[in-house]
């Protein structure tokens, strides 16, 4: 009986909390990284920002591949 109540509460919470699904999370991350990349490109180039751009580009490439794989499934 108690386990059933706990499960029903957890199910209710799952429906009420704004937990994004995987695709939405990936899209949000891509948007965030693109905004950061564009912000870096507006400023004078430095070694630190160039290194960060390299990391961002690799992450964006990986995330876009994941989106393509999810779309093809």
Buried (B, 14 or more C-beta within 10 A) or exposed (E): EEEEEEEEEEEEEEEEEEEEEEEEEBBEBBEEBEEEBEEBEEEEEEEEBEEBBEEBEEBBEEBEEBBEEEEEE
